[in-house]
Amino acid sequence: ISEYLVQERDALLVLKAIFNDPFLNTNWTGLHCYADYPSQWYGIQCSHDDHVTGISLQSMGLTGKVSANAFAYFPELTLISLNNNSISGNVVNLSSNHKLKHIDLSGNRLYGQILPSLLSLHLLESLQLQDNSLTGPIPEFNQSSLKVFNVSNNNLKGPIPTTPVLQSFSSASYSNNPELCGPPSENPCNSSAFSEKYTSDSDNKDSSKRTCKFATMFLIFDVIGLVAVMLLFILYYKRAKKLKKMMKNMQKDLKEDGEEAEAEAEAEAEERVVVVEEKREENNKKKLIFVGGVEAEFELNDLFKAPAEGLGKGIFGNTYKAKLEGYMGVKSVVVKRLRDLKPLSDEEFTKQVNMIHEHHNHPNLLPLLAYYYSKDEKLLVYKYAENGNLFNRIHVLVSKYAGEKSSKDRIPFRWSSRLSVARGVARALEYLHINIGGIVPHGNLKSTNILLDEHETVVVSDYGLSSLVALPIASQRMVSYKSPEYQSNKRVSRKSDVWSYGCLLLELLTSRVSVHSAPPGINGVDLSTWVHRAVREEWTAEIFDPEISKQRSASHGMLKLLQIALHCCDKSPDKRPEMTEVVRVVENIKVVESEDEEDLSGDPSDDSLSITAPAMVAGDQRL
Ligand SMILES: Nc1ncnc2c1ncn2[C@@H]1O[C@H](COP(=O)(O)OP(=O)(O)OP(=O)(O)O)[C@@H](O)[C@H]1O
């Protein structure tokens, strides 16, 4: 392979050593960046001639101090995205990466100044450095290509340069830098601490007087200093001879001592190796614990060695799909690397996990296969759900025909499939509410946690984990904590799960993303408010996803499900139904036999849904 590719591979290996991440340590093993074998270089994008073009390692809990030239050996790099890690060091020198278009280093622990060398990146389109500890002034960015810029939540100082490009961004791009001033920030430059440094004209006279005084004082100090240095020099000269003699003796002693010290250091290093070995052995002794009668078909090492694909980062940490080929029964498994948990002892963790697998035996709950616990690593291993999650099924378009890029569509998601999802989730939630104690049995019911297995059976994931999450994180990220009761009196209960179920039903019926469970970066709608508004403003026919609303024979069932959804979403928890009641009503909705019966006239205003829905929403929503 060419010298350049070797250089790039070596630079990746340096990064690997810096991050020292157990997953990357086992995954980054390729000879060099092959476009065809991305799994050997997780997060690395390669060009067709095998150069590194992108480094995309977001939210992986990476640590380590990145050196200034860590990226200098990737001349083809167009993207660096390391956001939401804990990487420290200065903002790296990227002046030799002329092709860079996107830099996202936000949410790390970077410090020091933003390097002016970034000004030489003429193709730069986005620069995101927010949520770090950067200091100093903002360089005068003026690349016309720059469309996204964010340096908020740092400690940057001084006036924002008046270049047209920097002035075109909103104040949000600069917020929370107390010593940054001038437009577009909301902090005027003549105020507060800033004014002391960048003095106004009226202060200039005073300051020049002060400068004069200081100059005289400095002159006196200089003279005194000079005399002192001369005296010291004479003293030094006198003692030099004595010192020379002492040095000679010392060198002799040192030589003898050095031999002894070397031997000591060697012994110390050997001792350290033994400790590390012992620790490694201790970890190895801890094995994957298989639960629920699952046969131990693979070991921890197999998981680490298996080709892995990142599925995403959730509230508990990163989730990977690992392909274990050659094992009977299980082909792919999902590994959740638990991070950001409440501090837990081995016993507490095991108790919680036992609670999960003791109750996993329900056809609509995703079974836990195994778990692993050590001080540094906590893993949960689940069965891989072949047909993905409900969020993607509802919202994501896929290529209709392989190879035809323009023809994109959704996998058909007919009324009967949606009804069976509503039923499966209701049954799973009822089971959790009846069988698992605790205040919030699920706590995070949303469409990315509803999975479809190889038989299209709906399985709910992430149950039994809510009590592992610390309250500040739970209140930011878990769906139950978005409920009206948590907003008003900071309390959640099983009824918060019922509310989440109502939101999920509305997502299922409308095919709109719910604001309460939208994945990061995706905007959603407050669906309950939106449905009520749709009725009030008489565009009721638009509530339902056209894909199902044209199945006219199912309209009664759809209205019934909408009624249940709104009842579950009632602002007052006491007025919401129990899940047992919900299951009863959802089970009673008739499955329409013929799915082909469609209203081909395409006139939505003629739909019975638009006549019945207002009465239902305005009137009694009880089940
Ligand atoms: N067993 C599984 N089979 C298939 N896909 C899964 C499985 N478990 C999780 N996923 C998918 O992997 C992705 C990441 O999951 P993860 O649970 O880490 O985060 P999340 O569901 O997006 O958020 P949260 O942690 O808040 O629930 C999601 O898209 C999820 O649907």
The ligand as an SDF file (V2000), in Angstrom:
LIG
                    3D

 31 33  0  0  0  0  0  0  0  0999 V2000
  -32.7160   -4.8640   19.9510 N   0  0  0  0  0  0  0  0  0  0  0  0
  -32.7090   -3.9580   18.9910 C   0  0  0  0  0  0  0  0  0  0  0  0
  -32.9080   -4.3220   17.7120 N   0  0  0  0  0  0  0  0  0  0  0  0
  -32.9200   -3.3950   16.7190 C   0  0  0  0  0  0  0  0  0  0  0  0
  -32.7320   -2.0740   16.9210 N   0  0  0  0  0  0  0  0  0  0  0  0
  -32.5240   -1.6570   18.1880 C   0  0  0  0  0  0  0  0  0  0  0  0
  -32.5050   -2.5670   19.2780 C   0  0  0  0  0  0  0  0  0  0  0  0
  -32.2930   -1.8580   20.4230 N   0  0  0  0  0  0  0  0  0  0  0  0
  -32.1850   -0.5730   20.0610 C   0  0  0  0  0  0  0  0  0  0  0  0
  -32.3160   -0.4400   18.7230 N   0  0  0  0  0  0  0  0  0  0  0  0
  -32.2510    0.8200   17.9600 C   0  0  0  0  0  0  0  0  0  0  0  0
  -30.9700    1.3740   18.1740 O   0  0  0  0  0  0  0  0  0  0  0  0
  -31.0470    2.7950   18.2510 C   0  0  0  0  0  0  0  0  0  0  0  0
  -30.3940    3.2790   19.5400 C   0  0  0  0  0  0  0  0  0  0  0  0
  -31.1240    2.7550   20.6220 O   0  0  0  0  0  0  0  0  0  0  0  0
  -31.0270    3.3390   22.0820 P   0  0  0  0  0  0  0  0  0  0  0  0
  -31.9610    2.5670   22.9380 O   0  0  0  0  0  0  0  0  0  0  0  0
  -29.6040    3.3990   22.4690 O   0  0  0  0  0  0  0  0  0  0  0  0
  -31.4980    4.8500   21.9240 O   0  0  0  0  0  0  0  0  0  0  0  0
  -32.9160    5.4640   21.6320 P   0  0  0  0  0  0  0  0  0  0  0  0
  -33.9850    4.4060   21.6730 O   0  0  0  0  0  0  0  0  0  0  0  0
  -32.7990    6.2370   20.3710 O   0  0  0  0  0  0  0  0  0  0  0  0
  -33.0820    6.4820   22.8180 O   0  0  0  0  0  0  0  0  0  0  0  0
  -33.3710    6.1520   24.3730 P   0  0  0  0  0  0  0  0  0  0  0  0
  -32.1310    5.6810   25.0230 O   0  0  0  0  0  0  0  0  0  0  0  0
  -33.8610    7.4520   24.9180 O   0  0  0  0  0  0  0  0  0  0  0  0
  -34.4010    5.0650   24.4220 O   0  0  0  0  0  0  0  0  0  0  0  0
  -32.5340    3.1460   18.1710 C   0  0  0  0  0  0  0  0  0  0  0  0
  -32.8430    3.5130   16.8520 O   0  0  0  0  0  0  0  0  0  0  0  0
  -33.2330    1.8440   18.5120 C   0  0  0  0  0  0  0  0  0  0  0  0
  -34.4940    1.7510   17.8920 O   0  0  0  0  0  0  0  0  0  0  0  0
  1  2  1  0
  2  3  1  0
  2  7  2  0
  3  4  2  0
  4  5  1  0
  5  6  2  0
  6  7  1  0
  6 10  1  0
  7  8  1  0
  8  9  2  0
  9 10  1  0
 10 11  1  0
 11 12  1  0
 11 30  1  0
 12 13  1  0
 13 14  1  0
 13 28  1  0
 14 15  1  0
 15 16  1  0
 16 17  2  0
 16 18  1  0
 16 19  1  0
 19 20  1  0
 20 21  2  0
 20 22  1  0
 20 23  1  0
 23 24  1  0
 24 25  2  0
 24 26  1  0
 24 27  1  0
 28 29  1  0
 28 30  1  0
 30 31  1  0
M  END
$$$$
